[in-house]
């Protein structure tokens, strides 16, 4: 007989010497190694010592029968594939069933047919080979899975440090992010700007898990870096779009809603590209406004094609803004029915007087999903408008390097073409706050610089009159004229002169701004009227925050001195 391709060790448990010798001969002839036992107890002992690949077990044996021995061996094999063929002269159906239920895989009738026995051994040999192959593949998959999880956990630690929570720990912010995988395809970043505004971006990348999270890293690093430098929401969105358009493959993008909330000025700027519309709850009227700007997602368009215009809305105390990812509207129940926008509208309308509407929304969505599996990341954000003052925190540290302070000065000039498309304030504030100790005053310094620049640009270079802003209607006219004059501007310049003088307790920062305009007479408000108008408040702010304010004739040269001290 032909020798099989693989050699097996086969246990023969048979109490008859003649039958045992016949089976040994057959097994040897087809190329396998026989080991023998004369009863069930011996079969168990031989199994433990020899670890056979296949067992030929007689049903009726002294001391312990084959069925009991097979059951004990099954327990000892701990789930490994071990084919057991019962050797029996019993042919009735009940006996065959009992053999199979006792742990047998097949049976061989006496007297033995060498051809049939050989075929069954080969068949179970192929089955064992397949089982071993699958077991090895399973082991490799488990090892790869463990390695992948370890790599993802390391990557997630890096990701969490880059896409950190920022100012999301403020009491007026509530959010829920429920990832579909280890990594969240949704990203939520928030931070306080030196301008005193809160910047928040909720994004939803194509897909889930690690591929989606990869795009979150450049998004988060760009967002936090530019917010800390005082860039506007539009500039931040443009830069993020440009980076994602450059690095993401075709078909990958980020749907996003980005907002800029100034609690002191009580206004919000909103940009939405691809996410569901937001909701602005008006506390006084108990009504909702749907907020959407309907732009394409981040990463789709090139820098030239991309639009970052924002929608501006006034706010009142108690107003709440809601934004969420499409994981909510696309959440499906066990019947495959999506939650949908209509249900979302219904929840918002029915919850107009609900003080805990955030929890109501989440509970309603979870009730809709029920026991069915999630298909997408789910994110929801609620921001309540409160009378709070945000404290800007720069990631830099003074590190106790007071002795390194030196006196310095710089001049920075902005020309007409630069004024049309470039905001110099983030650059200037970034330079100034590199001085150890001045970081703590970033918000105040940004306010001073913005007032000086606005004064030089609008009243000096463009020649606009501040009194136009004496009414809401005048505001509209003022900014209409501003846009027209900026478009026609050809020959103008604004010059910043900065001088810093250090001392043991801190330092003095002198800022002087000159413009090429004709100058103007500075109005002097009567006592008690300083804060009653929509205009003319910039000088009051600078007087209250600066040690010195000087307006040199004819009004196109303004100088301030800001005194700062180390915080003990």
NORJO-V140581 format. One record per helix or strand of 2 or more residues. SS is the DSSP state (helix for helix, strand for strand). FROM is the first residue (numbers start at 0). TO is the last residue. Records with the same first field share a line. If there is no record, write none. Layout:
SS->FROM-TO, FROM-TO
This chain:
strand->8-12, 32-36, 53-57, 82-87, 105-108, 172-177, 185-191, 197-204, 253-261, 266-273, 277-281, 286-290, 310-313, 319-323, 377-383, 407-414, 492-501, 505-514, 547-551, 556-564
helix->16-28, 39-49, 65-76, 92-100, 113-161, 208-227, 232-246, 325-328, 339-349, 356-368, 401-403, 415-420, 424-431, 438-460, 465-469, 471-487, 537-544
